[in-house]
Amino acid sequence: MITAALEQGQAENVIIIDLAGKTTIADYMVIATGQPQRHVGALAENLIRKIKEAGFGTPGVEGRVQCDWVLLDAGDVIVQLFRPEIRSFYNLEKMWAAPPPKKTAQGAVLHA
């Protein structure tokens, strides 16, 4: 539903990152780009409405004032909407694509 709404709103470069084994904050992260700030804001507003209509409640929202980077916390899914230069600067795809740290049998974390 989220990716369909983003594509309908003409978001660019929509990607889905599986967060399993990397964090407990969510199961998936969706990242998309909008241009200009008004487009990012419109994408966020449309997603908030669609998430509510689907019966998932009201997502937590950060960054709606500036609309350079808007984060929607929909529980199991976190949506990050960026303007292109902000997305490039933070490069979340690279950060979250890194393999999770390996743990020893005793629970110690090993870094590659």
N, C-alpha and C positions, 0 to 999 in steps of 0.2 A: 504494500500500500504506500509506504514512504517513497520508495524509488519511483513508483508510478506517478505519484503526485509531483515529485521533483522533475521528472521527464515532461509531464504535462505543462509544468511551469517554465519549461525551457532552461532548466539548470544545466550547467556544463560539467563535464568530467565527473560524473557521479560514480563513486566507488563504495564498495562495502568491505569492511575489514572485520573478519572473525576474531573476536577478542578471547575466545576460549583458551584457557591456560595462561593468558597474559595479564588478566585483571579480573576482579570480581565486581567492578562498577557497572558492567553491562555485558551482554552477549555479543552485540554487534555495534559497530560505529559506521555511520554513513557520512561521507564527506562529499560536498558539492560546491560548485562555484556559481556565483551570480554576478551580473554587471548591470548597472552600477549599484550603489547602496540601496536605492529604491527597489531594485530587483531582489536583492538579498532579503530585504524586509518583507516584500510580497511573498517570496518563497516561504519564509518563516510563518507568516500569518496564515497562509493556505495550509501548511502542515499542521499548525496548531488546531485549526478548524477540522481538518480531516481526522486527526487523532482523537479529538473529542467526539466527533460523529461516529467513529468506529467503536466508541464505548471504552476507550482506554484512559479516560480522564484528561485532565489538563496537564500537559507537559511543563516541567520547569524550563524557564527561558532566561538566558543571559545574553546581553549585548544588543538588545533590540533598539536601544536609543541611537547608537552610532551606525549599526548595520554594516560594520566592516567584517565582523565575525560574530555570528549568532549561533549559540549552542542551545539545542533542545534536548532535554532529558526526558525521554519517553519510557523510562524504566529499563527494559531489556535492550533498548536501542538508544544510542546517543547520536544525534544528528549535528554535524558541524557545517555551517554555511558560511562561505568566505567570499570576499572580493578576490580577484586573481592574485594581486601582489601580496596580500595578507596570507593567503593559502601557501604561496611559494615561500614566504619568509618562515612560517612555522613548520612547514613540511611534515605534517602529522603522519602522512602515509609512510614515510621512512621510519619515523619513530615507532609506530605501532606494527610495522611489518617485521621488525627485528624479532628473532626467535626468543621465546621466553627463557629466562635463566634456568639452568639445570640444577636440580637439587640432589644431594647425596641421600643415601638411605637414612641418615641421621637428620635430614632436613636442612643441612647447610646449603647455601646458595653458591654455585660455582659460576664464575664469569668466564666467558670465552676469551 
